[in-house]
Amino acid sequence: MEPPGEGGEMAAALRAAKRALRGELRQRLRALGAAEKQRQSRLLSRKVIGHPKYQESKRIAIFLSMPDEIQTEEIIKDIFKHGKECFIPRYKPHSNHMDMLKLSSAEDISSLTLTSWNILQPSDDDSVREEALAGG
């Protein structure tokens, strides 16, 4: 058993370390130029698309990228080009809960709602989309 208070101190230290790491990563991302971000996104997309697990998968969950992240658009287009099913996250406000909901096409992205965090996702009242864990 841990001495009193030690678990809380460890948790606080972990949170501080995560916060520092996120800050460092944000700085590094800002330092990368748009061309370099695009180059790295293309390289990663090719690696993902060429991976045997990706190629044999029929149902794929992926995030919709924000400007400072690896761009996932090429992967999403490939998912639909090859007749795979595509699932994207929907975050519940004030919760750690996330559903992975099905996109019907790459163009379906334009119908999504922009959250207060500037993340595109299906609206909270969208009950038509299949949830990834409900299917095969």
Secondary structure by P-SEA (a helix, b strand, c coil): ccccaaaaaaaaaaaaaaaaaaaaaaaaaaaccaaaaaaaaaaaaaaaaaccccccccbbbbbbcccccccaaaaaaaaaaabbbbbbbbbccccccccccccccccccccccccccccccccccccccccccccc
